[in-house]
């Protein structure tokens, strides 16, 4: 079954501009291939040409593609050429890929070395539990209502990263689509990363303490497609603490 994240896909209108912006963010050029691919310790960011608005997708790694597809079919999720039915996944584009060997992590302290979590907004949290926990078999580690933010948060562990589902406590559940709304990256030196990205012209917030003791965070508010993006450092398991934004 699913053993981790293989990649986050990002489809953009201006491929060259997006690749250049993410080269600044990642502190390194993309690797060779048909798409612009930035390899990190626990997944890759893959940028391709797409529509007018940036659109994220998920690529999960599976230990046995054929068996995983068979099990998902029995659980009501059809697939074609390793692409899951977007009707069954409530609008989020999800693909499957074979489990690969662990890559060497980037070592630059002022740039992302891994994905901490991907954020998905849903209009129906119980539906998300059924999909990501029940059908896809991800490990539900946290289900918490946060009235002060008006949200319900679900954290699903997926290999070395987390799929975070956010639902609105103040709205009735609906059949509307889910959508990926942001990414959170791990960095070794948040202060150095914030200074580097600000000098490069990206719109970044000041560094501030995270909600988990010992962590520090800042936000890339604009300058890369798909922003805002959260940058966090300190504790590798910050994603399983109360919300760090």
C-alpha positions as a printed NumPy array, in Angstrom:
array([[  0.   ,   0.   ,   0.   ],
       [  0.986,   3.662,   0.293],
       [  4.284,   4.098,   2.129],
       [  5.029,   7.807,   1.706],
       [  5.021,  10.825,  -0.551],
       [  6.865,  10.485,  -3.841],
       [  6.29 ,  14.033,  -5.05 ],
       [  4.229,  17.178,  -4.957],
       [  3.267,  18.275,  -8.449],
       [  2.768,  21.922,  -9.392],
       [  1.223,  22.859, -12.751],
       [  1.811,  26.486, -13.769],
       [  1.161,  28.794, -16.709],
       [  4.734,  30.105, -17.019],
       [  7.016,  27.128, -16.572],
       [ 10.335,  28.95 , -16.918],
       [  9.378,  31.7  , -14.468],
       [  8.114,  29.17 , -11.915],
       [ 11.274,  27.076, -12.197],
       [ 13.398,  30.183, -11.654],
       [ 11.395,  31.234,  -8.587],
       [ 11.665,  27.784,  -7.026],
       [ 15.374,  27.649,  -7.783],
       [ 15.673,  30.708,  -5.546],
       [ 13.468,  29.149,  -2.859],
       [ 15.278,  25.801,  -2.926],
       [ 18.743,  27.319,  -3.179],
       [ 19.667,  24.912,  -5.998],
       [ 18.803,  24.294,  -9.651],
       [ 16.346,  21.544, -10.613],
       [ 17.577,  18.134, -11.617],
       [ 17.456,  16.76 , -15.175],
       [ 14.249,  15.362, -16.615],
       [ 11.17 ,  16.16 , -18.647],
       [  9.832,  18.413, -15.876],
       [ 11.604,  20.716, -13.465],
       [ 12.232,  18.48 , -10.453],
       [ 13.653,  19.565,  -7.109],
       [ 14.635,  16.527,  -5.043],
       [ 14.496,  16.755,  -1.254],
       [ 15.135,  14.226,   1.486],
       [ 11.596,  12.829,   1.682],
       [  9.979,  13.751,  -1.653],
       [ 10.389,  15.848,  -4.783],
       [  8.707,  18.989,  -6.07 ],
       [  7.938,  18.557,  -9.767],
       [  6.878,  21.589, -11.833],
       [  5.078,  21.187, -15.161],
       [  3.162,  23.412, -17.583],
       [ -0.536,  23.775, -16.806],
       [ -3.448,  26.211, -16.728],
       [ -3.747,  29.841, -15.729],
       [ -3.679,  29.251, -11.96 ],
       [ -1.046,  27.223, -10.07 ],
       [ -2.481,  23.803,  -9.195],
       [ -0.884,  21.326,  -6.808],
       [ -1.197,  17.542,  -6.991],
       [ -0.073,  14.636,  -4.809],
       [  2.071,  11.685,  -5.819],
       [  2.106,   8.831,  -3.305],
       [  4.748,   6.093,  -3.241],
       [  3.475,   2.518,  -3.055],
       [  5.374,  -0.671,  -2.292],
       [  3.394,  -2.638,  -4.921],
       [  1.562,  -0.59 ,  -7.557],
       [ -0.602,  -3.391,  -8.908],
       [ -1.674,  -4.59 ,  -5.464],
       [ -2.288,  -1.042,  -4.251],
       [ -4.463,  -0.305,  -7.296],
       [ -6.379,  -3.552,  -6.704],
       [ -7.042,  -2.727,  -3.045],
       [ -8.072,   0.845,  -3.837],
       [-10.449,  -0.415,  -6.533],
       [-12.104,  -2.659,  -3.938],
       [-12.357,   0.373,  -1.67 ],
       [-14.121,   2.428,  -4.325],
       [-11.195,   4.328,  -5.859],
       [-10.637,   3.51 ,  -9.496],
       [ -7.404,   4.366, -11.298],
       [ -5.994,   4.543, -14.807],
       [ -2.262,   4.545, -15.53 ],
       [ -1.587,   5.085, -11.799],
       [ -3.862,   8.154, -11.702],
       [ -6.659,   7.912,  -9.16 ],
       [-10.168,   9.006, -10.024],
       [-10.531,  12.688,  -9.063],
       [-14.21 ,  12.035,  -8.411],
       [-13.224,   9.518,  -5.74 ],
       [-10.517,  11.833,  -4.345],
       [-12.924,  14.801,  -4.222],
       [-11.051,  16.93 ,  -6.722],
       [ -7.442,  16.46 ,  -5.59 ],
       [ -5.262,  15.015,  -8.363],
       [ -3.452,  11.984,  -6.9  ],
       [ -1.075,   9.587,  -8.633],
       [  0.828,   6.498,  -7.509],
       [  4.514,   5.754,  -8.088],
       [  6.759,   2.846,  -7.092],
       [  8.772,   3.236,  -3.927],
       [ 12.253,   4.524,  -4.813],
       [ 15.549,   4.502,  -2.977],
       [ 16.09 ,   7.157,  -0.34 ],
       [ 17.845,  10.192,  -1.884],
       [ 20.638,  12.093,  -0.201],
       [ 19.148,  15.121,   1.588],
       [ 20.2  ,  18.645,   0.604],
       [ 22.702,  20.054,   3.077],
       [ 22.342,  23.814,   2.612],
       [ 21.148,  25.166,   6.006],
       [ 19.371,  28.22 ,   4.569],
       [ 17.204,  26.248,   2.123],
       [ 14.529,  23.542,   2.461],
       [ 15.839,  20.022,   2.974],
       [ 12.471,  18.24 ,   3.321],
       [  8.722,  18.735,   3.165],
       [  7.133,  18.973,   6.606],
       [  3.499,  18.92 ,   5.518],
       [  1.086,  19.616,   2.69 ],
       [ -2.165,  21.422,   3.542],
       [ -5.495,  20.42 ,   2.011],
       [ -8.673,  22.383,   2.659],
       [-11.88 ,  20.376,   2.734],
       [-15.545,  21.398,   3.059],
       [-16.264,  18.01 ,   4.652],
       [-13.851,  16.754,   7.319],
       [-15.615,  13.424,   7.87 ],
       [-15.376,  12.726,   4.154],
       [-11.636,  13.436,   4.34 ],
       [-11.231,  10.985,   7.224],
       [-12.965,   8.313,   5.164],
       [-10.753,   8.981,   2.125],
       [ -7.295,   9.535,   3.57 ],
       [ -7.613,   7.294,   6.607],
       [-10.049,   4.624,   5.467],
       [ -9.516,   4.185,   1.74 ],
       [ -5.919,   5.369,   1.25 ],
       [ -4.821,   3.9  ,   4.592],
       [ -2.807,   6.865,   5.884],
       [ -2.032,   6.995,   9.606],
       [ -4.344,   9.475,  11.378],
       [ -2.231,  10.995,  14.158],
       [ -4.338,  13.997,  15.19 ],
       [ -7.982,  15.09 ,  14.968],
       [ -8.472,  18.361,  16.783],
       [-11.06 ,  21.146,  16.754],
       [ -9.585,  24.627,  17.2  ],
       [-12.433,  27.078,  17.886],
       [-10.004,  30.007,  18.165],
       [ -9.103,  29.486,  14.491],
       [-12.549,  28.249,  13.469],
       [-11.016,  25.09 ,  12.061],
       [-10.768,  21.343,  12.515],
       [ -7.342,  19.883,  11.816],
       [ -6.542,  16.326,  10.754],
       [ -2.913,  15.173,  10.569],
       [ -2.156,  12.021,   8.569],
       [  1.382,  10.673,   8.749],
       [  2.682,   9.621,   5.343],
       [  6.251,   8.351,   5.453],
       [  8.493,  11.266,   6.415],
       [  5.843,  13.949,   5.929],
       [  2.274,  14.758,   6.952],
       [ -0.907,  15.422,   5.004],
       [ -2.751,  18.112,   6.963],
       [ -6.483,  18.476,   6.324],
       [ -8.173,  21.709,   7.381],
       [-11.945,  22.053,   7.687],
       [-14.123,  25.025,   8.628],
       [-15.883,  24.627,  11.976],
       [-18.276,  27.47 ,  11.208],
       [-19.64 ,  26.078,   7.941],
       [-21.926,  23.153,   7.232],
       [-20.369,  20.165,   5.492],
       [-20.828,  20.199,   1.722],
       [-19.992,  18.129,  -1.362],
       [-17.628,  20.771,  -2.755],
       [-14.126,  19.83 ,  -3.866],
       [-11.047,  19.563,  -1.676],
       [ -8.011,  21.583,  -2.746],
       [ -4.338,  21.755,  -1.841],
       [ -3.709,  25.212,  -0.399],
       [ -0.086,  25.234,   0.751],
       [  3.174,  23.56 ,   1.645],
       [  5.386,  23.734,   4.732],
       [  9.132,  23.145,   4.318],
       [ 11.759,  22.149,   6.875],
       [ 14.91 ,  24.239,   7.087],
       [ 17.904,  24.015,   9.399],
       [ 18.47 ,  27.782,   9.845],
       [ 15.259,  29.848,   9.574],
       [ 16.977,  33.191,  10.182],
       [ 19.543,  32.611,   7.444],
       [ 16.847,  31.353,   5.053],
       [ 14.631,  34.373,   5.703],
       [ 17.53 ,  36.75 ,   5.098],
       [ 18.551,  34.971,   1.885],
       [ 15.042,  34.945,   0.432],
       [ 14.368,  38.56 ,   1.401],
       [ 17.613,  39.602,  -0.307],
       [ 16.497,  37.703,  -3.415],
       [ 13.295,  39.757,  -3.571],
       [ 10.719,  37.312,  -2.216],
       [  7.994,  38.666,   0.056],
       [  8.758,  37.023,   3.403],
       [  7.478,  37.606,   6.918],
       [  9.781,  38.136,   9.894],
       [ 10.972,  35.017,  11.703],
       [  8.799,  34.275,  14.719],
       [  8.628,  31.547,  17.367],
       [  6.599,  28.486,  16.406],
       [  3.846,  27.185,  18.667],
       [  6.014,  24.23 ,  19.632],
       [  8.874,  25.241,  21.959],
       [ 12.199,  25.392,  20.201],
       [ 10.812,  26.004,  16.72 ],
       [ 10.976,  29.098,  14.543],
       [  8.895,  29.867,  11.468],
       [  8.377,  32.428,   8.755],
       [  6.123,  32.655,   5.709],
       [  6.983,  33.164,   2.058],
       [  3.96 ,  35.336,   1.313],
       [  4.579,  35.868,  -2.419],
       [  7.213,  35.41 ,  -5.086],
       [  6.739,  31.717,  -5.924],
       [  3.685,  30.08 ,  -7.557],
       [  1.453,  28.448,  -4.984],
       [  2.51 ,  30.795,  -2.162],
       [  2.076,  31.316,   0.728],
       [  4.51 ,  28.698,   1.986],
       [  5.53 ,  28.064,   5.579],
       [  9.212,  27.608,   6.412],
       [  9.946,  25.988,   9.753],
       [ 12.973,  24.872,  11.675],
       [ 13.888,  23.558,  15.078],
       [ 12.067,  20.306,  15.757],
       [ 11.622,  17.773,  12.943],
       [  8.292,  16.635,  14.401],
       [  6.808,  20.127,  14.713],
       [  4.014,  19.083,  12.386],
       [  2.49 ,  16.864,  15.076],
       [  2.334,  19.683,  17.599],
       [ -0.434,  22.308,  17.784],
       [ -0.611,  24.468,  14.684],
       [  2.658,  26.31 ,  13.961],
       [  1.301,  29.222,  11.975]])
